[in-house]
Amino acid sequence: MTSERYTIGREMLQRVDGKGGDAVVNSLKDIAPDFARYLIEFPFGDIYARPGLDLRSREIATIAALHGAR
């Protein structure tokens, strides 16, 4: 059974990364299926799909946060 978070996350992953995102998730399905599902549901289904920022602004904020964390 596919959750709504997974469906939304899969659509958002496709918008952000295209086939590259699918390749990453598919490579994890055999060795870490729960992580592959989590990777779609949480960052893409919950965080990236939130209202408030457009996709471009959200990606700029993500890059800035990752840069600041190094």
N, C-alpha and C positions, 0 to 999 in steps of 0.2 A: 504494500500500500504506500502510495506516494503522498507525503504531506503537502499542505499548501506552501509552507516555508521552502520545501525542496523545489516545488514547481516554480515559485517566484525566483528562488536563488539560481535555478538552472537558466531561466530567461535572462537574469541580470548577468550571470557569468558569460553567457553568449554575447551580450551587448559589450561587455568590457574586454573580454579576451578572445572571442571567436573560437575557432577550432583549437587554438593553443590551450585554452582552459579545459576544453573537453578532453584533450590528450592527457593533461595532468590528472584529472579526476579518474579517467579510465585506467591509467597506469597504477593508481592506488587501489582500485576496486578488489583486486585479488589479494593483495598483501595487507591492506588496512581498510576494509569496507566501511567500518564505522567512521573512520577519519575522513574518508571520501565524502560520505553523507554530511558530516559535520562541516566540512570545507564549503559545501554548497549552502547548507541551511543557515549557518550563523553569519559569516561575513557577507555573503551575497543575498541571502533570503531575509536577514534581519537588518544588518547595518547598511549595506548599499541600497536597499529598497526603501529605506526610511524617507518620509517626506521632509522637505525643508531645503535641501541643497540639490542643485542639478548634478548630473553625473560628473561633469568637468570639475566643478568646485569640490565635489566629494573626493575625486582622485587627487586634486592638488592638496587637499587637507591630509589625505593618507600619505602622500609622498613627504609632506612636511613633518608629519608625526614620525614616520619611519626614519627620516634623516635626523631628527632630534633625538631619537632613541639610540643612535650609534655611539 
